[in-house]
């Protein structure tokens, strides 16, 4: 079963956990957020590269 969550649902679910988390837990969570942002940016860059490649391949044909 695949269930997609909205950012709001995730934030609401994390509120109590974050408020009760230790500094070490919050540091770990921050690292996860940072890596998620990097992954999202890399995905955007990859999408642009594929679009560029596709466009240049069509022009060469």
C-alpha positions in Angstrom: 0.0 0.0 0.0 1.4 3.3 -1.1 0.4 6.4 1.0 1.6 9.8 0.1 1.7 12.4 2.9 1.5 16.2 2.5 4.1 18.4 4.1 1.4 19.6 6.5 0.5 16.1 7.6 4.2 15.3 8.2 4.7 18.6 10.2 1.6 17.9 12.3 2.7 14.4 13.0 6.2 15.5 14.0 5.2 18.4 16.3 5.0 16.5 19.6 8.0 14.4 18.7 10.1 17.4 18.0 9.1 19.2 21.1 10.1 16.3 23.3 13.3 15.4 21.3 16.7 15.7 22.7 19.4 17.9 21.1 21.0 14.8 19.7 17.7 13.7 18.1 17.2 17.2 16.6 20.7 17.2 15.2 20.0 13.9 13.5 16.7 15.1 12.2 18.4 18.3 10.8 20.9 16.1 8.9 18.0 14.1 7.4 16.3 17.4 6.3 19.6 18.7 4.9 20.2 15.5 2.9 16.6 15.5 1.7 17.0 19.1 0.3 20.2 18.0 -1.4 18.4 15.0 -2.9 15.6 17.2 -4.1 18.0 19.6 -5.8 19.9 16.8 -7.4 16.6 15.4 -8.7 15.8 18.8 -10.3 19.3 19.0 -11.8 18.9 15.5 -13.2 15.5 16.3 -14.7 17.0 19.4 -16.4 19.9 17.3 -17.8 17.5 14.7 -19.2 15.4 17.5 -20.8 18.5 19.1 -22.3 19.7 15.7 -23.6 16.3 14.9 -25.1 16.0 18.3 -26.7 19.6 18.1 -28.2 18.9 14.5 -29.4 15.8 15.6 -31.2 17.6 18.4 -32.9 20.3 16.1 -34.1 17.8 13.7 -35.7 
